[in-house]
């Protein structure tokens, strides 16, 4: 039997915790519906979540009665509205993505897998207070033509056509940020050229979960 959207969302946040992307009540996720979206609730540890915990919201930002959505519901809504081809958003405070985000750095093309996010770098959006429209606007801009971005002094966002794809991208971004962090400790970081990255993007077209 196909899992319901709420069951899919529960499984995704459980996998985020298992992968070490989130701890405690940090991070959140959402999945697109025809008339709105489901988002994880505010301040509930993952081990206490059930499918019924997930919060339905309409595109005007109104939650279902009696439930409190994640404080970051605005960027989930705005990203899904700005990117109609995407069906899911995941947000984490994972160790290495957050470390690089706290440095306010974009992640440059030091490795060809940077192309998995859809461009030649992973942008870092400027800092804005969590839960605000300013943060949402910043995230939407950083995600233009991308499937992931960092949020300065905050964490990481990944998007996908499906929740499994968004989660896979989040895991890959965390891995890339760890590699980049280790390289920064060694000194100069050698980068791939624009031409080399164009070749990677061409190779990725239609290739597995990274296909365009």
C-alpha positions, 0 to 999 in steps of 0.5 A: 500500500502506498504511504499517505503524504503524512506517512511519507513526511514522518518517514523522511524526518525519521530518516533525517534523524537516522542520518544525523542531519537533525537532533532533538527538535531541530530541522523540519520538512514539508511535502506538496499537496494539491491544495496546500502542503503538509509540514512538520509541527513545531517543537516535537522531538522526532521520536514523538512524531506520528503521521497525525502530527503533521500539519496541513496548511493552505497556500495562504499560510493558514494551518489546520485547527488545533495544530501548530506548524514549524516556525519555518513554515513560511519558507516551506510555503514560499519555496514550494510556490516559487518552485512548482516543479518541486514537491518537497523541502527539507531543512536541517541544522546538520553539523558541517552544513551549519558550520560552513553556513556560520562562516557565511561561505558559498561552497565552490566547485571543489568537487564535481558532486557540487553539480547535484544542487543544480549549479556550480556552487552551493549558495549561502543566503544572508542571515535573517531571523528564523521564522521571518519573511526576510529569511524566506525571501533570502532562501528563495533567492539563494535557491534560484536554479538550485536544489540546495542552499545554506542559511547563514548562521542557521543551517541548510535547505534542500528541495526535490521533486520527491521527499526521497530526492530532497533527503538524498540531496541534503545528505550529499550537501552535508557530505560536501560541506564536511569535505570542504571544511576539511580542505579549508583546514589544509589551506588553498582549495583547488577548484574545478573550472567552469568548463569542467563543471559544464561537462559534469552538468551534461553528464548528469542529464538523465543520470539517476536521482541527479538527472535534470 
